[in-house]
Amino acid sequence: MGKMDSKEKLTHLMDTYSDLVFSVCLKMTGDYFTAEDITQETFITAYQHLNRFDGQNPKAWLCKIAANRCIDHLKAAGRREVATLQEEMPAVSDKQGPLDECVNQSILEKLKISCRSLPPPYDEVATDYFVNELTAKEIADKRKCPLKTTQTHIYRAREMLKRSIRKEDLLT
């Protein structure tokens, strides 16, 4: 990196690699806000250890710091979890009100229509999987085709449905 002072080096690293470090943190933690915090911690750690960094491959160096910070966070989160007794859990009612049933029925109808609009064989697979709630194994047995083929069809049908349906479309 040449003859830069540590603040300039940090600024250069942040400008160049902040998006990469954030994406690593987001992928590992699965939480946007935690990823933001760990990204900041990564650059603080990098700043503290700039004098030991040889300047070779800063991308890998920062990703390694980020990964280690994420692992530390996840381990700490696991230690903070406390098991809850079943008796202490609030009771959840399985009963739905008339409005909930009506909304759910409407969403299910729109989902059925969207599944039927897919090209064959995805229409049948999508209907069985998403509407009839059959497992991939049950669909494969029903269609007399290999399980992997059925799983691929389910995956592709899901991707087609994602493109054609938005949550807002189902709820309107």
Summary of the structure (lengths in Angstrom):
residues: 172
radius of gyration: 24.7
end to end distance: 55.3
largest distance: 70.8
contacts: 418
relative contact order: 0.07
helix: 76%
strand: 0%
